[in-house]
Amino acid sequence: MTNLIATNEVRVIVGLGQTGLSCARYCVAKKLSFVLADTRHAPPMLVEVQKEFPGTRIVCGDIASICGIATELLVSPGVAL
């Protein structure tokens, strides 16, 4: 998990498409910690995200467990609620 500031918040960005990548960049710029998640096993931006955010926790496939502990969800518009 990208952890730039010590916090108890668990922020989860759901969706690793273009919007998820933009959200991750925003969080880094604001020094907010986050976890990335996608319901797909091979999201389209996975390689780019891994290169740009090495060491960040990424959960693919079954994301229910990580979303269940989130204090904040940032959900891409393409993700079905």
Contacts in CASP RR format, 6 or more apart in sequence:
PFRMAT RR
TARGET T0000
AUTHOR 0000-0000-0000
METHOD contacts of the structure
MODEL  1
MTNLIATNEVRVIVGLGQTGLSCARYCVAKKLSFVLADTRHAPPMLVEVQ
KEFPGTRIVCGDIASICGIATELLVSPGVAL
1 33 0 8 1.000
1 34 0 8 1.000
1 35 0 8 1.000
1 56 0 8 1.000
1 57 0 8 1.000
2 24 0 8 1.000
2 27 0 8 1.000
2 28 0 8 1.000
2 33 0 8 1.000
2 34 0 8 1.000
2 53 0 8 1.000
2 55 0 8 1.000
2 56 0 8 1.000
2 57 0 8 1.000
3 33 0 8 1.000
4 28 0 8 1.000
4 31 0 8 1.000
4 32 0 8 1.000
4 33 0 8 1.000
5 31 0 8 1.000
5 32 0 8 1.000
5 33 0 8 1.000
7 33 0 8 1.000
8 71 0 8 1.000
9 33 0 8 1.000
9 71 0 8 1.000
9 72 0 8 1.000
10 35 0 8 1.000
10 66 0 8 1.000
10 69 0 8 1.000
10 70 0 8 1.000
10 71 0 8 1.000
10 72 0 8 1.000
11 27 0 8 1.000
11 32 0 8 1.000
11 33 0 8 1.000
11 34 0 8 1.000
11 35 0 8 1.000
11 70 0 8 1.000
11 71 0 8 1.000
11 72 0 8 1.000
11 74 0 8 1.000
12 34 0 8 1.000
12 35 0 8 1.000
12 36 0 8 1.000
12 37 0 8 1.000
12 63 0 8 1.000
12 66 0 8 1.000
12 67 0 8 1.000
12 70 0 8 1.000
12 72 0 8 1.000
12 73 0 8 1.000
12 74 0 8 1.000
13 20 0 8 1.000
13 23 0 8 1.000
13 24 0 8 1.000
13 27 0 8 1.000
13 34 0 8 1.000
13 35 0 8 1.000
13 36 0 8 1.000
13 37 0 8 1.000
13 74 0 8 1.000
13 76 0 8 1.000
14 37 0 8 1.000
14 38 0 8 1.000
14 39 0 8 1.000
14 63 0 8 1.000
14 67 0 8 1.000
14 73 0 8 1.000
14 74 0 8 1.000
14 75 0 8 1.000
14 76 0 8 1.000
14 79 0 8 1.000
15 36 0 8 1.000
15 37 0 8 1.000
15 38 0 8 1.000
15 39 0 8 1.000
15 43 0 8 1.000
15 75 0 8 1.000
15 76 0 8 1.000
15 78 0 8 1.000
15 79 0 8 1.000
16 36 0 8 1.000
16 37 0 8 1.000
16 38 0 8 1.000
16 40 0 8 1.000
16 43 0 8 1.000
16 44 0 8 1.000
16 45 0 8 1.000
16 46 0 8 1.000
16 49 0 8 1.000
16 58 0 8 1.000
16 60 0 8 1.000
17 38 0 8 1.000
17 43 0 8 1.000
17 44 0 8 1.000
17 45 0 8 1.000
17 76 0 8 1.000
18 45 0 8 1.000
19 76 0 8 1.000
19 77 0 8 1.000
19 78 0 8 1.000
20 36 0 8 1.000
20 45 0 8 1.000
20 74 0 8 1.000
20 76 0 8 1.000
21 45 0 8 1.000
21 48 0 8 1.000
21 49 0 8 1.000
21 52 0 8 1.000
23 34 0 8 1.000
23 74 0 8 1.000
23 76 0 8 1.000
24 34 0 8 1.000
24 36 0 8 1.000
24 49 0 8 1.000
24 52 0 8 1.000
24 53 0 8 1.000
24 56 0 8 1.000
25 52 0 8 1.000
27 33 0 8 1.000
27 34 0 8 1.000
27 74 0 8 1.000
28 53 0 8 1.000
34 56 0 8 1.000
34 74 0 8 1.000
35 56 0 8 1.000
35 57 0 8 1.000
35 58 0 8 1.000
35 59 0 8 1.000
35 66 0 8 1.000
35 70 0 8 1.000
36 49 0 8 1.000
36 53 0 8 1.000
36 56 0 8 1.000
36 57 0 8 1.000
36 58 0 8 1.000
36 59 0 8 1.000
37 58 0 8 1.000
37 59 0 8 1.000
37 60 0 8 1.000
37 63 0 8 1.000
37 66 0 8 1.000
37 67 0 8 1.000
38 46 0 8 1.000
38 58 0 8 1.000
38 59 0 8 1.000
38 60 0 8 1.000
38 61 0 8 1.000
38 63 0 8 1.000
39 60 0 8 1.000
39 61 0 8 1.000
39 62 0 8 1.000
39 63 0 8 1.000
39 79 0 8 1.000
40 60 0 8 1.000
40 61 0 8 1.000
41 60 0 8 1.000
41 61 0 8 1.000
42 60 0 8 1.000
43 49 0 8 1.000
43 60 0 8 1.000
46 58 0 8 1.000
46 60 0 8 1.000
49 56 0 8 1.000
49 58 0 8 1.000
50 58 0 8 1.000
59 65 0 8 1.000
59 66 0 8 1.000
67 73 0 8 1.000
75 81 0 8 1.000
END
